[in-house]
Amino acid sequence: MMGIANVSSPEVFVLLGFSARPSLESILFIIVLGFYVVSILGNGIIILVSCMDVHLHTPMYFFLANLSFLDISFTTSIVPQLLVNLWGPQKTISYGGCVVQFYISHWLGATECVFLAVMSYDRYAAICRPLNYTIIMHPQLCLSLALASWLGGLTTSMVGSTLTMLLPLCGNNRIDHFFCEMPLIMQLTCVDTSLNEVEMYVASFIFVVLPLGLILVSYGHIAWAVMKIRSAEGRRKAFNTCSSHVAVVALFYGSIIFMYLQPAKSNSHEQGKFIALFYTVITPMLNPLIYTLRNKDVKTALRHIVLEKCCGFAGPWGHI
């Protein structure tokens, strides 16, 4: 038993990542770095305008600011280490660094699933219950929903990640991925992982499938309400209100469902790496672009802040 304990916690893990394709690493480094910078700037702008512009002090932008902060934290927990491994010959991460990355990425990934469901409920209340919207989405409820999202993700991370890190690794320390992730850690063990897989599937149902179901139900009601709107202008306005969120949900869920609802013992590592690259790097970068390019309120608030707050010039949009 003591022998197993001694080899259960290696000093470092080797993240194989894309080392099988060395010619691709330098290209990926430039692409990932560019996307990461745009992601930080874009999500930072969303947080800035949501806090500084009083017209955006609404439930929708409160949740959006939380989502942007979450995206910054999620990518930062993974991308810097990925860039280090892509840049040089060293493909290692310390045991402590792997544990931290494992817990944080698991926490924030689960939290984002819940947040997207909460945001869909907010859109449901805005379109299907417009007269009671301010009563339904009162500040106390918004704070409670946000807190429940963060704590829910933290809880599943503490349970699932801890159960996984307690597994004996039996000297194995090579992870065929670019970051520490639950199914890949489970592949390093030399014991039965059935209990861990059951926990992973249950958590996936609660934090991936169930929120997705709530999103689909919300948008089913929204679609029914929009169909009842007689004017084309009214339908267009209702569609524009939801289109950004629908696009973000499609990007996020389209990439993670494959990753987290597959068996831990899987041979689709190479395909999984690129899918993981999409939802860890590209999706957080696209989210602020989707919300700013398709959202008149955000663009107006951004112009207001840049021209009035920074340049001391107040245009007519400052009073919209």
C-alpha positions in Angstrom: 0.0 0.0 0.0 2.9 2.3 0.8 4.4 1.6 -2.6 1.2 2.7 -4.3 1.1 5.9 -2.3 4.6 6.7 -3.2 3.9 6.6 -7.0 0.4 8.0 -6.8 1.5 11.7 -6.8 4.2 12.3 -9.4 6.2 15.5 -9.1 5.3 16.6 -12.7 2.9 15.6 -15.4 3.9 15.5 -19.0 1.3 17.2 -21.2 1.8 15.6 -24.6 -0.6 18.1 -26.2 0.3 18.5 -29.9 3.9 17.3 -29.6 3.1 14.5 -32.1 2.8 17.4 -34.7 5.8 19.6 -33.9 5.4 21.6 -37.2 1.9 22.6 -36.0 3.0 23.9 -32.6 4.5 27.2 -33.7 1.4 28.0 -35.8 -0.9 27.1 -32.9 1.2 29.2 -30.6 0.5 32.3 -32.7 -3.2 31.5 -33.2 -3.8 30.7 -29.5 -1.9 33.8 -28.3 -3.9 36.0 -30.6 -7.2 34.5 -29.6 -6.3 34.7 -25.9 -5.4 38.4 -26.1 -8.7 39.2 -28.0 -10.6 37.1 -25.5 -9.2 39.1 -22.5 -9.8 42.4 -24.2 -13.3 41.6 -25.4 -14.5 40.1 -22.2 -12.9 42.9 -20.2 -14.7 45.5 -22.3 -18.0 43.7 -21.7 -17.4 43.9 -17.9 -16.3 47.5 -18.1 -19.3 48.8 -20.1 -21.7 46.7 -18.0 -20.4 48.3 -14.8 -19.9 51.9 -16.0 -23.0 52.5 -18.1 -26.2 52.9 -16.0 -28.3 51.9 -19.0 -26.8 48.4 -18.8 -27.5 47.9 -15.1 -30.1 45.3 -15.9 -30.3 41.5 -15.2 -29.2 40.6 -18.7 -26.0 42.6 -18.5 -25.4 41.5 -14.9 -25.4 37.9 -16.0 -23.3 38.8 -19.1 -20.7 40.5 -17.0 -20.5 37.3 -14.9 -20.2 35.2 -18.0 -17.4 37.4 -19.3 -15.5 37.2 -16.0 -16.0 33.5 -16.1 -14.6 33.2 -19.6 -11.5 35.3 -18.7 -10.9 33.0 -15.6 -11.5 29.8 -17.6 -9.1 30.6 -20.4 -6.5 32.0 -18.0 -6.5 28.7 -16.1 -5.5 26.8 -19.3 -4.0 29.0 -22.0 -0.8 30.3 -20.3 0.4 26.8 -19.6 -0.6 25.8 -23.2 1.5 28.6 -24.6 4.5 27.6 -22.5 4.2 24.0 -23.8 3.7 25.1 -27.4 6.7 27.5 -27.3 9.5 25.3 -25.9 10.6 21.7 -25.6 9.3 21.5 -22.0 5.9 19.8 -22.0 5.5 19.5 -18.2 3.3 20.9 -15.5 3.9 20.5 -11.8 1.7 18.3 -9.8 0.3 21.3 -7.9 -0.2 23.2 -11.1 -2.1 20.3 -12.6 -4.3 20.0 -9.5 -5.1 23.7 -9.6 -5.8 23.7 -13.3 -8.0 20.6 -12.9 -10.1 22.0 -10.1 -10.5 25.5 -11.6 -11.3 24.4 -15.2 -13.8 21.9 -13.9 -15.4 24.5 -11.6 -15.7 27.2 -14.3 -16.9 24.8 -17.0 -19.8 23.6 -14.9 -20.6 27.1 -13.8 -20.8 28.3 -17.4 -23.4 25.6 -18.2 -25.6 26.8 -15.4 -25.1 30.5 -16.2 -26.3 29.9 -19.8 -29.4 28.3 -18.5 -30.0 31.2 -16.1 -29.5 33.7 -19.0 -32.1 31.8 -21.1 -34.6 32.1 -18.2 -33.9 35.8 -18.1 -34.7 36.0 -21.8 -37.9 33.9 -21.3 -39.0 36.4 -18.6 -38.2 39.4 -20.8 -40.1 38.1 -23.8 -42.9 35.9 -22.4 -43.6 38.0 -19.2 -42.6 41.5 -20.2 -45.1 43.3 -17.9 -43.8 41.4 -14.9 -40.2 41.2 -15.9 -38.8 43.7 -13.3 -40.9 41.9 -10.6 -39.7 38.4 -11.7 -36.0 39.3 -12.2 -35.6 41.4 -9.1 -32.0 42.1 -7.9 -32.2 39.6 -5.0 -33.2 36.8 -7.4 -30.4 37.7 -9.9 -27.8 37.7 -7.1 -29.2 34.3 -5.8 -29.1 32.8 -9.3 -25.5 34.0 -9.9 -24.4 32.7 -6.5 -26.1 29.4 -7.0 -24.3 29.1 -10.4 -20.9 29.7 -8.9 -21.4 27.5 -5.9 -23.0 24.7 -7.9 -20.0 24.6 -10.2 -17.6 24.7 -7.2 -19.5 21.8 -5.5 -19.3 19.5 -8.5 -15.6 20.4 -9.0 -14.8 19.6 -5.4 -16.5 16.3 -5.5 -15.5 15.0 -8.9 -12.0 16.4 -9.0 -11.2 15.2 -5.4 -12.5 11.7 -6.2 -10.3 11.6 -9.4 -7.2 13.0 -7.7 -7.5 10.3 -5.0 -7.0 7.5 -7.6 -3.6 5.9 -7.5 -1.7 6.7 -10.7 0.8 3.9 -10.3 3.7 5.9 -11.7 1.9 7.1 -14.9 2.3 10.8 -15.5 1.9 11.3 -19.2 -1.4 13.0 -20.2 -2.3 12.9 -23.8 -3.8 16.4 -23.8 -2.8 20.0 -23.5 -4.4 20.5 -20.0 -5.3 18.4 -17.0 -8.8 17.0 -17.5 -10.9 14.4 -15.6 -11.3 11.7 -18.3 -7.5 11.9 -19.1 -6.4 11.7 -15.4 -8.7 8.6 -15.0 -6.9 6.9 -17.9 -3.6 7.1 -15.9 -4.9 4.9 -13.1 -4.3 1.3 -12.6 -7.5 0.6 -10.6 -11.2 0.3 -11.5 -12.7 3.7 -12.2 -16.4 2.7 -12.5 -17.4 4.8 -9.4 -15.6 7.8 -10.8 -17.2 7.3 -14.2 -20.7 7.1 -12.6 -20.0 10.3 -10.7 -18.8 11.9 -14.0 -22.0 10.9 -15.9 -24.3 12.0 -13.0 -22.5 15.4 -12.8 -22.6 15.7 -16.6 -26.4 15.1 -16.6 -26.9 17.7 -13.8 -24.5 20.4 -15.1 -24.6 19.8 -18.9 -27.8 17.9 -20.0 -30.2 19.4 -17.4 -29.2 23.1 -18.1 -29.4 22.4 -21.9 -32.9 21.0 -21.4 -33.9 24.1 -19.4 -32.5 26.3 -22.2 -34.5 24.4 -24.9 -37.7 24.6 -22.8 -37.1 28.4 -22.3 -36.6 28.9 -26.0 -39.5 26.7 -26.9 -41.7 29.1 -24.9 -39.9 32.1 -26.4 -40.5 30.8 -30.0 -44.2 30.2 -29.2 -44.5 33.8 -27.9 -42.6 35.3 -30.9 -44.9 33.5 -33.3 -47.9 35.2 -31.6 -46.4 38.7 -32.3 -48.3 40.1 -35.2 -45.9 42.8 -36.4 -42.7 41.9 -38.3 -40.9 44.7 -36.4 -41.9 43.1 -33.1 -40.7 39.7 -34.1 -37.4 41.1 -35.4 -36.8 42.9 -32.1 -37.6 39.8 -30.1 -35.3 37.7 -32.3 -32.5 40.2 -31.9 -32.9 40.1 -28.1 -32.2 36.3 -28.1 -30.0 35.7 -31.1 -26.7 36.5 -29.3 -27.4 34.1 -26.5 -28.6 31.4 -28.9 -25.3 31.7 -30.8 -23.2 31.5 -27.6 -25.2 28.5 -26.4 -24.7 26.7 -29.7 -21.0 27.3 -29.7 -20.5 26.2 -26.1 -22.7 23.2 -26.0 -21.9 22.0 -29.5 -18.2 21.6 -28.5 -18.5 20.3 -24.9 -21.2 17.6 -25.3 -18.9 15.4 -27.2 -16.1 15.9 -24.7 -17.9 15.2 -21.5 -20.5 12.6 -22.5 -18.0 10.0 -23.8 -16.4 7.1 -21.9 -13.2 7.8 -20.1 -11.5 5.0 -22.0 -11.7 6.5 -25.4 -9.4 6.5 -28.5 -10.6 9.8 -29.9 -7.8 11.8 -28.3 -6.7 13.7 -31.3 -10.2 14.8 -32.2 -10.9 15.6 -28.6 -7.8 17.9 -28.4 -9.1 20.1 -31.2 -12.6 20.2 -29.8 -11.2 21.2 -26.4 -9.1 23.8 -28.1 -12.3 25.2 -29.6 -14.2 25.6 -26.3 -11.2 26.7 -24.2 -9.7 29.2 -26.6 -12.0 30.1 -29.5 -15.5 30.2 -27.8 -14.5 32.6 -25.0 -13.0 34.9 -27.7 -16.2 34.7 -29.9 -18.6 35.4 -27.0 -17.8 39.1 -26.6 -17.7 39.6 -30.4 -21.1 38.1 -30.7 -22.6 40.2 -27.9 -21.0 43.5 -29.1 -21.4 43.1 -32.9 -25.1 42.0 -32.5 -26.0 44.2 -29.6 -26.9 47.9 -30.1 -26.9 48.7 -26.4 -23.4 47.5 -25.9 -22.1 49.3 -28.9 -23.8 52.5 -27.8 -22.5 52.2 -24.2 -19.0 51.6 -25.6 -19.1 54.7 -27.8 -20.4 56.7 -24.8 -17.5 55.5 -22.5 -14.8 56.0 -25.1 -15.9 59.5 -26.3 -17.3 61.0 -23.2 -15.5 59.3 -20.3 -12.1 59.1 -22.0 -12.1 62.0 -24.5 -14.4 64.4 -22.5 -16.8 64.7 -25.5 -20.5 64.1 -25.1 -22.4 63.2 -28.2 -26.1 62.7 -28.6 -25.7 59.0 -27.8 -24.7 59.9 -24.3 -28.3 60.7 -23.5 -30.0 57.7 -25.2 
